[in-house]
Amino acid sequence: MFKIGRLCLKIAGRDAGLKCIVIDKIDDNYVLIDGQTRRRKCNIIHLEPLDKVLKVKKGLSHEDVVKELKKENIEVEVKVKRNKRGPRTEEKAEAKKEIPKKQEKPELKKEKPAAKPKEVKKPEAKPKKTVVKKSSAKKAGKAKEKVSKAKTKKK
């Protein structure tokens, strides 16, 4: 059904409602289209075939597609590539020339020095207190030795 040269109507996506020609068959589900739409791969589910089949070759250029569609009284909007660095039209270029440039002021505003970030001090860790039970004299003596050793290690 979707032969090369088939005139179709795009029914889904950004180019919905625009006419196109099948330029190449990619596989069972996808074809390459061009015309009022962007030249791209398209799922056949998103296309509605029309009655006409144009006699075109496989891999036709965009200019030739536009000519074929004009023969069928279908107008294709030609997109002009614009220069990214300059204005698109001559009128805008002339308007830019007429506008005088702003004069630079001799005195520049003095910038304040950047504020220093505040330093956050972390609280120092306090040594933990050990609880010693006085159940017997031997245990108490050993516990005092452990406490005194722990204090000397931390210092």
C-alpha positions in Angstrom: 0.0 0.0 0.0 2.8 2.5 0.9 4.7 2.3 -2.4 7.4 4.9 -3.4 5.6 8.0 -4.7 2.4 7.5 -2.6 0.9 10.8 -1.6 -0.1 10.6 2.1 -1.5 12.8 4.8 0.3 12.8 8.2 -2.2 12.2 11.0 0.0 12.2 14.1 2.8 14.2 15.5 4.0 17.8 15.0 3.4 17.6 11.3 -0.2 16.3 11.6 -2.5 17.5 8.8 0.3 18.1 6.2 0.8 16.2 2.9 3.9 14.2 2.1 5.3 11.7 -0.4 6.8 8.3 0.4 10.4 8.5 -0.8 11.8 5.2 0.5 10.5 2.1 2.2 12.7 1.2 5.2 10.9 -1.9 6.5 7.3 -3.2 7.0 6.4 -0.5 9.5 8.5 2.5 8.5 8.9 4.7 5.4 10.9 7.8 4.6 8.7 10.8 3.9 9.2 14.4 2.6 7.0 17.2 1.4 5.1 19.8 3.5 6.4 17.8 6.5 10.0 17.4 7.7 12.0 14.8 5.8 12.2 11.9 8.2 11.4 8.3 9.0 7.7 7.8 9.8 5.6 4.9 11.1 3.0 3.9 8.6 0.4 4.0 11.4 0.9 7.8 11.4 0.1 8.1 7.7 -3.2 8.0 5.8 -2.6 7.1 2.1 -4.3 9.3 -0.5 -5.5 8.2 -3.9 -2.6 9.5 -6.0 0.7 7.8 -6.6 3.3 10.0 -8.2 6.0 8.7 -10.5 9.2 9.4 -8.5 12.5 7.7 -8.0 13.7 6.2 -4.7 15.7 8.7 -2.6 14.4 11.8 -4.3 15.9 15.1 -3.2 13.8 17.7 -1.3 13.9 20.2 -4.3 12.5 17.5 -6.6 9.8 16.6 -4.1 8.7 20.3 -4.0 8.5 20.3 -7.8 6.4 17.2 -7.9 4.0 18.6 -5.3 3.7 21.9 -7.2 2.6 19.9 -10.3 -0.2 18.5 -8.1 -1.1 22.1 -6.9 0.2 21.4 -3.4 2.1 24.3 -2.0 5.2 23.6 0.1 6.5 26.3 2.4 10.2 26.8 1.8 12.1 27.3 5.0 15.0 29.8 4.8 18.1 28.9 6.7 19.1 31.8 8.9 22.5 32.9 9.9 23.0 32.3 13.6 25.4 35.3 13.9 23.6 37.9 12.0 20.2 39.3 11.2 17.9 37.3 8.9 16.9 40.2 6.6 18.5 43.3 5.1 16.0 45.6 6.8 17.1 44.5 10.3 20.8 44.9 9.2 20.1 48.5 8.1 18.1 49.2 11.3 21.1 48.1 13.4 23.5 50.4 11.5 21.3 53.4 12.2 21.1 52.9 16.0 24.0 54.8 17.6 26.1 52.8 20.1 26.0 53.8 23.7 28.9 55.8 24.9 31.0 54.2 27.6 31.1 56.1 30.9 34.7 57.0 32.0 33.9 56.3 35.6 33.1 52.7 36.4 31.3 51.7 39.6 33.7 50.4 42.2 32.9 46.9 43.2 32.8 46.0 46.9 35.2 43.2 47.9 33.6 39.8 48.2 32.5 39.0 51.7 34.5 36.3 53.4 32.5 33.2 54.3 31.9 32.9 58.0 33.9 30.1 59.7 31.8 27.8 61.8 33.6 26.4 64.8 32.7 23.0 65.9 32.4 22.4 69.6 35.2 20.3 71.0 34.3 16.9 72.2 34.2 16.5 76.0 35.8 13.4 77.5 33.2 10.8 78.6 32.9 10.1 82.4 33.3 6.6 83.5 31.2 5.3 86.4 33.0 3.1 88.8 31.2 0.8 91.3 32.8 0.3 94.6 31.9 -3.3 95.2 35.3 -4.4 96.4 38.7 -2.9 97.0 40.5 -4.9 94.2 38.0 -3.9 91.6 38.1 -0.3 92.7 41.9 -0.2 92.4 41.8 -1.7 88.9 39.0 0.7 87.8 41.0 3.8 89.0 44.0 2.5 87.0 41.8 2.2 83.9 40.4 5.7 84.3 43.8 7.3 84.8 45.2 5.4 81.7 42.2 6.6 79.6 42.8 10.2 80.6 46.5 10.1 79.7 45.7 8.5 76.3 43.3 11.3 75.3 45.7 14.1 76.2 
